[in-house]
Amino acid sequence: MTLKGKVIFQYRYHWQGKGDRIDIGTYPAISLKDARDSALFYRGELEQHRNPKVVKLTRKQQSIDAQTVESVIHDWWEKSLKNAQVKAGEILRSFEIYVFPKIGNLPHDETHLHVWLSLTRVSHRHIKFQKWLKSNG
């Protein structure tokens, strides 16, 4: 706990004969259970002869450098569709309207199936609403 009353979870360890520590997170942004899970993860890294501080920095850098869903789709579009299909521009525009605003900034390798399925639920509701408008409008 800091002088201002902030609770910071830390993992203390010894690396090459010297004591060291890393901040895991602050309460309530991270729960006690999550802090314990992180400490267990870093303990495992230490047992594998990896410095937990370096592991944390590496993970942070990987998340910063990760390609987003939007960048992967743009790369795919450039290489596969741009010159191959007549309506390639419309396909890209559909992604810009329906996908990028919702999940475009997420790291592509951490975007699981349930995230993609949430987009289909929204689009099905949108289609049903459009049909309802046409029939009642």
Residue frames relative to the residue before (quaternion, step in Angstrom):
aa qw qx qy qz dx dy dz
M 1.0000 0.0000 0.0000 0.0000 0.00 0.00 0.00
T 0.3753 -0.7302 0.5276 0.2183 3.57 -0.93 0.92
L 0.6945 -0.4622 0.3433 0.4315 3.56 -1.30 0.11
K 0.6839 0.4707 -0.2813 0.4813 3.57 1.15 -0.58
G 0.5962 -0.6122 0.3451 0.3882 3.58 1.27 0.11
K 0.4639 0.6722 -0.4489 0.3625 3.58 1.25 0.25
V 0.2839 -0.7570 0.5666 0.1593 3.58 -0.87 0.97
I 0.0305 -0.7934 0.6071 -0.0328 3.56 -0.68 1.17
F 0.2891 -0.7410 0.5814 0.1711 3.56 -0.79 1.06
Q 0.0354 -0.7999 0.5988 -0.0180 3.55 -0.90 0.98
Y 0.2470 -0.7136 0.6277 0.1893 3.52 -1.29 0.45
R 0.1432 -0.7885 0.5963 0.0478 3.56 -0.69 1.16
Y 0.0803 0.7948 -0.5909 0.1129 3.53 -0.94 0.96
H 0.3823 -0.6802 0.5670 0.2640 3.55 -1.36 0.12
W 0.0068 -0.7816 0.6229 -0.0312 3.54 -0.90 1.01
Q 0.8420 -0.0681 -0.0228 0.5347 3.55 -0.69 1.18
G 0.7463 -0.4434 0.2069 0.4511 3.54 0.90 1.02
K 0.6856 0.4368 -0.2862 0.5071 3.60 1.23 0.02
G 0.4703 -0.6626 0.5091 0.2840 3.53 -1.11 0.72
D 0.0465 0.7827 -0.6184 0.0525 3.56 -1.06 0.78
R 0.1047 -0.7867 0.6037 0.0759 3.57 -1.27 0.20
I 0.1496 -0.7495 0.6351 0.1123 3.51 -1.32 0.44
D 0.4442 -0.6607 0.5347 0.2833 3.53 -1.15 0.66
I 0.2886 -0.7582 0.5641 0.1534 3.55 -0.89 0.97
G 0.7154 -0.3667 0.2589 0.5355 3.58 0.96 -0.81
T 0.4534 -0.6735 0.5113 0.2817 3.54 -1.31 0.07
Y 0.4313 -0.6664 0.5469 0.2660 3.52 -1.20 0.64
P 0.6335 -0.1580 -0.7575 -0.0022 1.79 -1.91 1.59
A 0.3707 0.7447 -0.4916 0.2576 3.62 1.21 0.14
I 0.7613 0.1517 -0.1035 0.6219 3.56 1.17 -0.60
S 0.4084 -0.7257 0.4984 0.2410 3.57 -0.85 0.95
L 0.6572 -0.4937 0.3870 0.4178 3.56 -1.28 0.31
K 0.6366 0.5291 -0.3313 0.4529 3.60 0.97 -0.80
D 0.6714 0.4850 -0.2993 0.4737 3.60 0.91 -0.89
A 0.6272 0.5267 -0.3339 0.4666 3.58 1.04 -0.73
R 0.6525 0.4984 -0.3122 0.4779 3.58 0.99 -0.80
D 0.6331 0.5232 -0.3279 0.4669 3.58 1.01 -0.78
S 0.6515 0.5041 -0.3116 0.4737 3.59 0.99 -0.81
A 0.6396 0.5157 -0.3260 0.4676 3.57 0.97 -0.81
L 0.6374 0.5173 -0.3190 0.4737 3.58 1.02 -0.77
F 0.6229 0.5320 -0.3294 0.4695 3.59 1.02 -0.79
Y 0.6974 0.4658 -0.2779 0.4684 3.60 0.84 -0.99
R 0.5961 0.5465 -0.3598 0.4653 3.59 1.10 -0.60
G 0.6420 0.5170 -0.3077 0.4752 3.57 1.03 -0.81
E 0.6354 0.5178 -0.3248 0.4719 3.56 1.01 -0.78
L 0.6378 0.5270 -0.3157 0.4647 3.57 1.01 -0.84
E 0.6603 0.4971 -0.3049 0.4732 3.59 1.01 -0.79
Q 0.6630 0.4628 -0.2947 0.5094 3.59 1.23 -0.42
H 0.4953 -0.6932 0.3871 0.3526 3.58 1.36 0.32
R 0.5025 0.5834 -0.4642 0.4378 3.54 0.98 0.97
N 0.4650 -0.6824 0.4968 0.2671 3.54 -0.94 0.96
P 0.4473 -0.7202 0.4564 0.2700 3.64 -0.58 1.09
K 0.6198 0.5435 -0.3536 0.4420 3.60 1.05 -0.67
V 0.6602 0.4878 -0.2992 0.4865 3.59 1.01 -0.83
V 0.6201 0.5394 -0.3367 0.4595 3.58 1.03 -0.78
K 0.6583 0.5072 -0.3092 0.4625 3.59 0.92 -0.89
L 0.6647 0.4967 -0.3028 0.4688 3.60 0.92 -0.88
T 0.6434 0.5250 -0.3159 0.4589 3.58 1.01 -0.82
R 0.6551 0.5024 -0.3099 0.4716 3.58 0.95 -0.88
K 0.6409 0.5216 -0.3236 0.4610 3.58 0.99 -0.82
Q 0.6715 0.4930 -0.2953 0.4679 3.59 0.93 -0.90
Q 0.6321 0.5276 -0.3341 0.4588 3.59 1.02 -0.74
S 0.6657 0.4865 -0.3172 0.4685 3.59 0.97 -0.76
I 0.6263 0.5208 -0.3362 0.4728 3.59 1.11 -0.62
D 0.7348 0.4345 -0.2206 0.4719 3.57 0.98 -0.93
A 0.4696 0.7079 -0.4368 0.2958 3.60 1.23 -0.29
Q 0.4548 -0.6602 0.5253 0.2851 3.53 -1.10 0.75
T 0.3845 -0.7179 0.5341 0.2269 3.54 -1.00 0.81
V 0.6767 -0.4559 0.3810 0.4348 3.53 -1.32 0.23
E 0.6542 0.5302 -0.3119 0.4402 3.57 0.94 -0.91
S 0.6866 0.4780 -0.3041 0.4556 3.62 0.84 -0.87
V 0.6394 0.5141 -0.3327 0.4650 3.61 1.03 -0.71
I 0.6602 0.4931 -0.3136 0.4718 3.60 0.95 -0.84
H 0.6307 0.5180 -0.3386 0.4682 3.60 1.00 -0.74
D 0.6441 0.5129 -0.3223 0.4672 3.61 0.95 -0.82
W 0.6485 0.5152 -0.3048 0.4702 3.57 0.96 -0.93
W 0.6591 0.5138 -0.3063 0.4557 3.58 0.92 -0.93
E 0.6554 0.5230 -0.3069 0.4503 3.59 0.92 -0.94
K 0.7488 0.4212 -0.2238 0.4602 3.58 0.85 -0.99
S 0.8003 0.3484 -0.1572 0.4619 3.58 0.94 -0.81
L 0.8316 0.2994 -0.1207 0.4518 3.58 0.80 -0.93
K 0.5422 0.6876 -0.4038 0.2650 3.56 0.96 -0.86
N 0.8096 0.2216 -0.1109 0.5320 3.59 0.77 -0.98
A 0.6263 0.5950 -0.3250 0.3849 3.60 1.23 -0.18
Q 0.8009 0.2620 -0.1332 0.5216 3.60 0.96 -0.68
V 0.5792 -0.6056 0.4341 0.3306 3.51 -1.18 0.70
K 0.7892 0.2975 -0.1484 0.5164 3.59 0.91 -0.90
A 0.1806 0.8164 -0.5289 0.1449 3.59 1.06 0.68
G 0.6352 0.5396 -0.3266 0.4458 3.60 1.00 -0.75
E 0.6542 0.5052 -0.3083 0.4709 3.58 1.04 -0.77
I 0.6203 0.5330 -0.3410 0.4635 3.56 1.06 -0.73
L 0.6615 0.4911 -0.3055 0.4774 3.58 0.91 -0.90
R 0.6426 0.5293 -0.3224 0.4505 3.58 0.96 -0.82
S 0.6130 0.5426 -0.3437 0.4600 3.60 1.06 -0.70
F 0.6432 0.5027 -0.3177 0.4822 3.56 0.99 -0.80
E 0.6536 0.5264 -0.3128 0.4448 3.57 0.98 -0.87
I 0.7014 0.4631 -0.2675 0.4711 3.58 1.04 -0.74
Y 0.8296 0.3061 -0.1128 0.4532 3.56 0.72 -1.10
V 0.7653 0.3808 -0.2042 0.4771 3.62 0.99 -0.70
F 0.7012 0.5119 -0.2936 0.4000 3.59 0.64 -1.08
P 0.6644 0.5003 -0.3460 0.4342 3.67 0.84 -0.75
K 0.7272 0.4430 -0.2464 0.4629 3.59 1.06 -0.68
I 0.8424 0.0603 0.0017 0.5355 3.61 0.81 -0.94
G 0.3486 0.7878 -0.4595 0.2162 3.60 1.24 0.12
N 0.7258 0.4403 -0.2452 0.4682 3.60 1.05 -0.70
L 0.5135 0.6469 -0.4241 0.3715 3.60 1.24 -0.08
P 0.5279 -0.5976 0.4747 0.3726 3.61 -1.08 0.55
H 0.4895 -0.7104 0.4127 0.2922 3.59 -0.70 1.03
D 0.6902 0.4843 -0.2985 0.4472 3.60 0.99 -0.70
E 0.6994 0.4045 -0.2756 0.5209 3.59 1.26 -0.07
T 0.5192 0.6133 -0.4197 0.4220 3.58 1.28 0.21
H 0.1625 -0.8381 0.5190 0.0420 3.53 -0.17 1.35
L 0.7532 -0.4259 0.2796 0.4160 3.52 -1.35 0.27
H 0.6575 0.5238 -0.3360 0.4248 3.62 0.89 -0.84
V 0.6026 0.5417 -0.3639 0.4594 3.61 1.13 -0.53
W 0.6669 0.4829 -0.2982 0.4828 3.58 0.95 -0.87
L 0.6491 0.5218 -0.3227 0.4497 3.59 0.99 -0.77
S 0.5933 0.5632 -0.3702 0.4402 3.58 1.10 -0.60
L 0.6141 0.5375 -0.3477 0.4616 3.60 1.13 -0.57
T 0.6620 0.4998 -0.3230 0.4557 3.59 0.96 -0.76
R 0.6121 0.5382 -0.3601 0.4540 3.60 1.03 -0.67
V 0.6507 0.5040 -0.3142 0.4732 3.57 0.97 -0.84
S 0.6888 0.4760 -0.3068 0.4527 3.60 0.85 -0.88
H 0.6144 0.5312 -0.3577 0.4608 3.64 1.06 -0.64
R 0.6408 0.5068 -0.3256 0.4759 3.59 1.00 -0.78
H 0.6367 0.5371 -0.3189 0.4522 3.55 1.02 -0.87
I 0.6644 0.4996 -0.2996 0.4683 3.59 0.93 -0.91
K 0.6484 0.5086 -0.3175 0.4691 3.61 0.94 -0.86
F 0.6467 0.5173 -0.3169 0.4623 3.57 1.00 -0.83
Q 0.6439 0.5154 -0.3247 0.4630 3.59 0.97 -0.82
K 0.6496 0.5034 -0.3181 0.4726 3.60 0.98 -0.83
W 0.6395 0.5247 -0.3226 0.4600 3.58 1.01 -0.81
L 0.6354 0.5311 -0.3224 0.4585 3.58 1.01 -0.85
K 0.6694 0.5022 -0.3040 0.4553 3.58 0.92 -0.90
S 0.7088 0.4571 -0.2731 0.4626 3.58 0.93 -0.86
N 0.7631 0.3457 -0.1888 0.5124 3.61 1.10 -0.62
G 0.5857 0.6556 -0.3364 0.3377 3.53 1.26 -0.24
